[in-house]
Amino acid sequence: RLRARVAEEIQAGRPPTFRCAMVPGQDASVAVVDAKGGLKIRSGASEMDIAWPVLSREDKKSLALAVLREEKPEDLALAAFYHLAAGAAAQGQRFLERAGAAGDAVREAFK
C-alpha cells in the first residue's frame, strides 16, 4: 500500500521527500517506483536505485509521513502501521485514533 501511495504521489507530480538511512543527513526524494517495486531516489546531485526490501522500517515510516494526507483515513492508517512497526508506539496510536475504521487491519496486526 505504501509503494502504491508513493507511486500515486509521483504520478501527481509530487515526488515524496523523506529521510533515508542510505543518504545520512540529507533528505531524499523518490523519483520513480517501477513495476517490481524498485525505487530511484535523488538527493542533491546524486541518484540511486534501491530495492523496496532494502528500506528500513524508519525509512518506510518517513515515507508514510511524506505521503500523508491528513484528511484521508487510509493514509493515517498507513502512517500508524509504519510508526508502530518502527517502534514509535505513541505516535502510531495517535494516527490510529484518527484513522477510524481504516485502521482496523492495523489494530488487528498489532494485537
VENQUI-V401745 format. One record per helix or strand. SS is the DSSP state (H for helix, E for strand). FROM is the first residue (numbers start at 0). LEN is the number of residues. If there is no record, write none. Layout:
((SS;FROM;LEN) (SS;FROM;LEN))
This chain:
((H;1;10) (E;16;3) (E;26;7) (E;38;5) (E;45;5) (H;51;3) (H;56;10) (H;72;13) (H;88;21))
